[in-house]
Amino acid sequence: MGNTESKLITISGAPTLTMRYYKATFPQKGIIIFVHGVSHGAWCWEPFIKYLSQRGYACFALNLRGHGDDKDTRNLKGACLSDYTIDVIRCVNRCKSYCEENKDEITYSKPFLIGHSMGGAIVQKYVSDFSYEVSGAVLLAAVTAGGMRLFRIIGGSFFH
């Protein structure tokens, strides 16, 4: 697998989630998990992933429920910040198990999380509860969890 090629990894459960894995050049320096914003998917991270995987970072880009490779938009109905945070929890856990299953290709280390827009709010929530699971977090144009009240007005109950 080259640096611009990805492998689709299923995260089992309901709803079924997927993430894209991009192998790092060796020596591997670490793991990065990317969390996209509203109306995006794992695809939006490809320029960053190409750059970082060529510099030794194994990259996983999550497709949140109803986004990216998940064509079943019914998974969006009623989804709230806590649901998306559960998606990230499941992604981090699947990252660990994937590394365990593929020790000859990737070494597990606590990942860095990178979140954009709504993904930034999700990463903030994840880190507030599970900071011990990650090496750090980067937020790009992140919405604060409190700043997402607009979703309550236009979309119903975004927060549970």
Protein Blocks (a to p, Z undefined) as FASTA:
>chain_A
ZZkbccddddedjddddddddddddddfbdcdddddehiafklmmmmmmmmmmnopacdd
dddehiajllblklmgopafklmmmmmmmmmmmmmmmmmmmmmloccdddddddehjlmm
mmmmmmmmmmmmpgbdcdehiacfklmmmmmmmnopfbZZ
